[in-house]
Amino acid sequence: MNYEEKKSTYNLANNNARAMRNIYLTNSDWTQLPDTGLGTSKKDEWTTYRQALRYLTSTSCSNWPHN
């Protein structure tokens, strides 16, 4: 596999990771609303989970390394 093919595969994987992250974030949006009935502890757990999702793709989806 040449450099361009590797870069293309890497970009595809990153796009897939972002798409999955967006689905997980969308599916958990309800946890951040004020009238969810979740206690403070559970709401904090959801907040931490959602932040981890954002962090995961911001660190793993960085710019393609130069050769």
C-alpha positions as MATLAB code, in Angstrom:
seq = 'MNYEEKKSTYNLANNNARAMRNIYLTNSDWTQLPDTGLGTSKKDEWTTYRQALRYLTSTSCSNWPHN';
ca = [
       0.000    0.000    0.000;
       1.493    3.331   -1.009;
       1.366    6.574    0.943;
      -1.753    7.922   -0.795;
      -3.637    4.659   -0.253;
      -2.674    4.646    3.429;
      -3.731    8.271    3.764;
      -7.067    7.512    2.108;
      -7.668    4.528    4.419;
      -6.719    6.639    7.437;
      -9.121    9.409    6.389;
     -11.931    6.910    5.845;
     -11.374    5.416    9.308;
     -11.395    8.892   10.853;
     -14.602    9.807    9.042;
     -16.220    6.596   10.264;
     -15.058    7.283   13.831;
     -16.503   10.798   13.683;
     -19.786    9.509   12.263;
     -20.115    6.947   15.057;
     -19.193    9.594   17.645;
     -21.878   11.889   16.266;
     -24.462    9.116   16.509;
     -23.519    8.416   20.139;
     -23.649   12.126   20.965;
     -27.013   12.566   19.251;
     -28.433    9.525   21.018;
     -27.350   10.920   24.377;
     -28.395   14.556   23.825;
     -31.479   13.963   25.987;
     -29.249   13.431   29.040;
     -28.247   17.087   29.019;
     -31.765   18.504   29.160;
     -32.894   19.994   32.467;
     -36.033   17.837   32.832;
     -34.576   14.347   32.264;
     -35.228   13.064   35.761;
     -31.595   12.004   36.050;
     -29.898   12.671   39.343;
     -26.823   14.863   39.534;
     -24.516   11.852   39.726;
     -25.956   10.194   36.603;
     -26.023   13.468   34.706;
     -22.349   13.981   35.586;
     -21.560   10.468   34.316;
     -23.259   11.245   30.999;
     -21.412   14.563   30.752;
     -18.088   12.782   31.302;
     -18.973   10.114   28.728;
     -19.922   12.723   26.135;
     -16.714   14.678   26.760;
     -14.695   11.479   26.326;
     -16.375   10.926   22.950;
     -15.379   14.409   21.833;
     -11.841   13.977   23.116;
     -11.436   10.576   21.458;
     -12.020   11.890   17.961;
     -10.136   15.123   18.537;
      -6.996   13.168   19.448;
      -7.252   10.192   17.095;
      -8.415   12.230   14.107;
      -5.503   14.603   13.980;
      -3.735   15.543   10.791;
      -2.225   12.794    8.700;
       1.461   12.407    9.584;
       3.940   13.567    6.980;
       6.367   11.030    5.583;
];
